[in-house]
């Protein structure tokens, strides 16, 4: 267990413009690593976040600490240098179904060598638009159930990638928030049915089964618009004692600041699936450790391997983060037994 204060805004050690200057000066050396100079390859990605979102901007500038930065760094190690033998294109799907459709078409029109997606909704949209261009999803909780792949071991088709959670995570989130709030009588579940796996049922089955063994009532709090966040969370500030669980959901990630602000306003404890919520001031999170492994697959695809021949990979490690300052502001005393299992304690 490590104990350290919440990280301040990270100053990038090497900005993308610096990488480009470095790349231009050492192109010949990189090509020795094996990247073919026959033509400029195009690596495209689609993000559900606005391009001016802090997470998007951070990933565009930091080295190996984010998915995008880690991808670019990983490709460089394999002989692919941005601006030398491949071009990187990013589009945002933020803004509703019409914007998603437009963003996908913009990427398809570029005729990229591979498209990376960051959510289930994006993967479905890109896969519906092309069965020829290779697709690598950075996160997908139920790729078989969503029809993206035939099986995890043998995806088939033009898509592969990485899972971020299993259905049993619902019960794990419940267990952890119950330890933090042992006297809770009900638990609210926040999600957007349009953007969470199987409209929420992927996680809800195990969550409800676990709650039934403790006598805690599960209260669903589905939302579809950012304007509904405040009202959904305010329902759980009155007796009987309640806590909340945020499901894996790209819509909730986009609106993480508003969600965390509402939990502070109404003093509602909530557990989240990603550390992004902790960076916004959340109480606790439990989810996969960020490992940027997409460079392996993008490299293989650029060299001719079919996406459908590459097995879908699962997370290798999960991490528990707890913010004791937030806990104290909510009137909670986190049990030592829970703190002892935390991978990171923030103050």
Order of alpha helices (4+ residues) and beta strands (2+ residues): beta-alpha-alpha-beta-alpha-alpha-beta-alpha-beta-alpha-beta-beta-alpha-beta-alpha-beta-alpha-beta-alpha-alpha-beta-alpha-beta-alpha-beta-alpha-alpha-beta
